[in-house]
Amino acid sequence: AQSVTQLGSHVSVSEGALVLLRCNYSSSVPPYLFWYVQYPNQGLQLLLKYTSAATLVKGINGFEAEFKKSETSFHLTKPSAHMSDAAEYFCAVSSGYSSASKIIFGSGTRLSIRP
Amino acid sequence: ETGVTQSPTHLIKTRGQQVTLRCSSQSGHNTVSWYQQALGQGPQFIFQYYREEENGRGNFPPRFSGLQFPNYSSELNVNALELDDSALYLCASSLIASDPYEQYFGPGTRLTVT
């Protein structure tokens, strides 16, 4: 069975500082991994996804994540935080290879940006 | 291209009642998945529909049921509502045999059970 663990339910950084949101996964097969963002009172928006191509994945809004098999990690980073990045971020893994795969989400990390 | 839409936006029900939530999938998408997101938690998979049939189910009791229509829109029905059913219900659509891992989420329906 697949699962993801997000380390830190709340992360606070200063505007302009590096953003690092941590995610570790567990999977018995090569995983497909995702990062989603959720702004207040909105649905989920896909930031980026890893599907076994390049291990460094670039997403929208300047975010990127690196798949590290040896560490079973898929941490999300952004070099310089912006006030508009304040939101809830979810790491997720797909449960299988069929096209009917469900997505299994972590518990989320709330990102706050200090002026 | 029309995105995923859900209705209603908010809903208040009483324990024991029944509720129906609706989802219109993104244009061209033939698969709909439903998720429950309790306050402060990540979304949890309820079930998925493809070709009007259930195509995978999470750990939810039978009182959670669904339908998919020929136009690929979908309904989520919950019977005998419990207080713990209070949550944001998210619908996501995707296209089987295309990019199956990219699911597009709607804005959700917030259900409050009192």
Contacts between the chains, C-beta under 8 A, distances in Angstrom:
chain1	res1	chain2	res2	distance
A	32	B	101	5.0
A	34	B	101	7.4
A	36	B	105	7.8
A	41	B	107	7.9
A	42	B	107	5.7
A	42	B	108	7.7
A	43	B	4	7.5
A	43	B	90	5.8
A	43	B	105	4.0
A	43	B	106	5.3
A	43	B	107	4.5
A	43	B	108	5.2
A	44	B	43	7.1
A	44	B	90	6.8
A	44	B	92	7.7
A	44	B	105	4.2
A	45	B	105	7.3
A	46	B	102	6.5
A	46	B	103	7.8
A	46	B	104	7.8
A	49	B	101	6.4
A	49	B	102	6.9
A	51	B	101	6.3
A	90	B	42	5.3
A	90	B	43	7.5
A	92	B	42	7.7
A	94	B	101	5.3
A	98	B	100	7.6
A	99	B	31	7.7
A	99	B	96	4.3
A	99	B	97	5.8
A	99	B	100	3.6
A	100	B	31	7.2
A	100	B	48	5.9
A	100	B	50	6.2
A	100	B	55	4.6
A	100	B	56	5.2
A	100	B	96	7.0
A	100	B	100	7.5
A	101	B	56	8.0
A	101	B	100	6.2
A	101	B	101	6.5
A	102	B	33	6.6
A	102	B	45	4.1
A	102	B	48	6.3
A	102	B	56	5.7
A	102	B	58	6.7
A	103	B	33	7.7
A	103	B	43	7.9
A	103	B	45	6.8
A	103	B	92	7.9
A	103	B	101	7.8
A	103	B	103	6.3
A	104	B	45	7.0
A	105	B	35	7.9
A	105	B	42	3.5
A	105	B	43	5.0
A	105	B	44	7.3
A	106	B	42	5.4
A	107	B	40	8.0
A	107	B	41	5.8
A	107	B	42	5.0
A	108	B	40	7.7
A	108	B	41	7.1
A	108	B	42	5.2
